[in-house]
Amino acid sequence: EENHTAAAIFSVIRQVLLALREVHGGKYVHLDIQAGNIFVTGDWRDQSLTCFLIDFGSARRLLEDGRCAPVGSGPIFSSLGYRAPEIARILSGENKEFRLGKEADLYSVGYLLLYLLTGTRYSDELLARFRNKYDKNYLTRKNIQELNVPAYVEELIQQVAVNLPLTYQNRQRFLEASGLEE
């Protein structure tokens, strides 16, 4: 739980996205992307880091349409905070027939980035209130400030948001890791 430079953090996120691109390319979703499932070797101080995605116990095979089979009553082991809202709905019993896709993993990478930048684990309830308050889609300076992130994190998020690829259309979450790692 030490402080890391933004450059080192973005290096880790980039490597996680590259690994995730391979997982998704192999027709799987991981479904438990979290800090504890990223094995990092090297030195954070000089950014000689190599990251490995581990623990595929929750992974599901993607079908031809890019979604996994309905989870039903089968277990999904995912971590609070990192868990995409659709996984939470499945676990609550609200929608057992929902078919998960790659965007569930990308949500978790976003939470991982927030966690690494701030050192804070935000509760599911706080994140749900945040999403609902801002129509579940908008990332503005005001709503970032309401998460009480440090000023440097707010600036980094704004810089990243400006450079996001245009695959984020029709008010949906990102559906592919490709392009995000650049």
N, C-alpha and C positions, 0 to 999 in steps of 0.2 A: 504494500500500500504506500509506495513512495511516489513522489512527483516525477513525471517524465516530461521531456520536451514535447512540444506539439509535433515537431518533425518526426520524432521516434514513434509517437502515437499514430500519426498518419501512415508511417511505414508499416506498422502492425496492421492497421485497418486495410491498407492496400494489399498486403499479403493474404489477409483473411478473405478479401474479395476475390483474389486470384485463385485461392484454394476452393472457394465456394463456386466459382465459375467452372472449375473442373468437376466438382461434385454434381452440380446441376447438369453439366455436359454429359456426365455418366448416367443421367436420368434418375437422380436421387435428390431428395431434400434432406437436410441434416436435422432440422427442427429443434436443436438445442445449442445454438450458437450462444456462447457466454464466455466470460473471462476464464473460468475454470476449464474450459474445453479448448483453449488456445495454448499450446505448448510453445514457449518462446525460448530459444537458445541465443547466446551472444550477449552483448553488453548494451544496455539501454543508453549508456552515456555516449558511446561512439556510434550508435545506431547500427552496429554489426549484428543485426537481429535476423533470425530465421524463425518463421512461425509455422506451426503444424496444427492442423485442425484434427482434434481427437474426439473420442467418445461418439460413436455412431449408433448408440443403442436406441435412439428415437428415430433414426433415419427411415424414410419410406421411399419406395420405388415410385417414380413418376410414370404414369400411363401415357399413351400416345397424345392425349390432349394437354399434357403438361401439368396435370394434377394427380395427386395420389388417390388411391381408392378411399372411400369413406372410412373414417377411423372407427366409427361405431363405438363399441364399448372397450376396444383395445386401449392399452395404456399409452400415454404420451408423457415422456419424462422431459419436462422443460422447466426452466428456472424463472421464478418470479421476476418481474421487471423486463427481462429479456423476451418474455413470451409475447408473441403477436396476439392482438385482440381476438382473432379468429380461433386461436388455440384455446384461449381462456373460455370462449363461448362453448367450445366442444367439451372442455373439462367440466364446465358447470352443468352440462347436460342440455344446454339450450339448443344445440344443433349438432347432434351426433353424426349426421349424414353429410356434414360439410367436407369438401375435398380440398385439402391444403395444396398450395403451390409454392413456387420459389420466393414469392413476396414475403412469406412468413419468415424465411431465413434473413432476408434483407432488413426486415423490421428489427430483428435481433442484432444485426450489425450496427444499425443506427443507435440502438440502446447501448451497445458496447462502446461505440465512439463517445456518446454522452458520458458514460461511466468513466472511461479512461481520461477524458478531458477534465472532468469535475471531481472525480474521486468519490462521487455521491451515488448511492443506489436509490433511485426514485421509485416510490411504491406504485403498484398497479393502479391504485385508486387515484393518486395524484396525476399520473399520466392519462388516465381515462377522463378525469375532469378537464385536463388541459386539451385533449383531443376534442371532447364534446363542446367545450367553450369556443373553440376556434373552428367549428364546422369540420373537424377531423382532417383538415387538409392544409391549412395555411401556416407557413413558418414566417412570422414577422418579428421585427425587432422587439415589439411590445410583448408578444407572447413568449419569446425566448427569455426576456428579462423577468417575466413572472415565474420562471422556473428557478430563479435566483442563481443562475450560473455566473461564474466570475466574468468580468468584463472581457478578458482576453478570449474566453471561450465563445462569448457572444460574437466577437469580431471574427473568429475563425469560422463559426457556423455561417455567418453572413458571406464570408469569402468563398466557402465551399458551395453554398447555395447558388451563388452567381455563376459558378462554373459547371453546374450539373448538366448532364446531357439532356436533350429534349425528348427522351423516351418517357418522361413523366407527363403523360397526357390524360385528358379527360378526368382529371381529379382522382386518379388512382395512385396507389403506391408504386414504387419502382418494381418492375416484374423481372428484371434480369440483372445479374452482377456485371455483365459485360459493359464496359464504358465507365462504370463508377470507379474503377481502380486507377484511372488515369489522373 
